[in-house]
């Protein structure tokens, strides 16, 4: 059986936390429990990705989202 879940990796390093990664993770999880994304995303917290100057950093499938915000990530999830 093949699953069509999008994998989303959210950096939880100190600079990304300061830049709002926890808020982004919370908003994404809320969005993924409702509507068209329900059951289509799997979220992972990661340690520092060593891209601190671009914080917060989120990876959607194989695409890096630097200086990410929730809107940018949602668009990338829909594209992936």
C-alpha positions in Angstrom: 0.0 0.0 0.0 1.4 3.4 -1.0 0.8 6.5 1.1 0.7 9.9 -0.4 1.7 11.9 2.7 3.8 15.0 2.4 6.7 15.0 4.9 7.4 18.3 6.6 10.5 18.8 8.7 10.5 21.8 11.0 13.8 23.0 12.6 13.6 23.5 16.4 17.1 24.8 16.9 17.4 27.9 19.1 17.6 30.5 16.3 14.6 28.9 14.5 12.6 28.9 17.8 13.4 32.6 18.3 12.2 33.2 14.7 8.9 31.5 15.3 9.2 27.9 14.4 7.0 26.7 17.3 4.2 29.0 16.2 4.6 27.8 12.6 4.5 24.1 13.7 1.3 24.8 15.8 -0.4 26.6 12.9 0.5 23.8 10.4 -0.7 21.1 12.7 -4.0 22.9 13.2 -4.4 23.4 9.4 -3.5 19.7 8.8 -6.3 18.5 11.1 -9.0 20.3 9.1 -10.0 20.6 5.5 -8.2 19.3 2.4 -4.8 18.7 4.2 -6.4 16.3 6.7 -4.3 13.1 6.8 -2.0 14.3 4.0 0.9 15.6 6.0 3.3 14.2 8.5 5.3 16.7 10.6 8.7 16.1 12.2 10.6 18.3 14.6 14.4 18.4 13.9 17.4 19.6 15.7 19.4 22.5 14.2 19.9 22.3 10.5 22.8 24.7 10.5 21.0 27.3 8.4 20.6 29.7 11.3 20.9 32.9 9.2 17.8 31.8 7.3 15.7 31.0 10.3 13.1 29.6 10.6 13.9 26.7 8.2 11.3 24.1 7.1 11.7 21.3 4.6 8.7 20.2 2.6 9.5 17.0 0.8 12.8 18.0 -0.9 12.3 21.8 -0.9 13.9 24.1 1.7 11.8 27.0 2.9 14.1 29.6 4.4 12.8 32.6 6.4 9.6 30.5 6.4 6.1 31.6 7.4 3.0 29.5 7.5 1.6 30.8 4.2 4.8 30.0 2.3 4.8 26.5 3.7 1.2 25.8 3.0 1.7 26.8 -0.6 4.7 24.5 -0.9 2.7 21.6 0.6 0.1 22.1 -2.0 2.7 22.1 -4.8 4.6 19.0 -3.5 
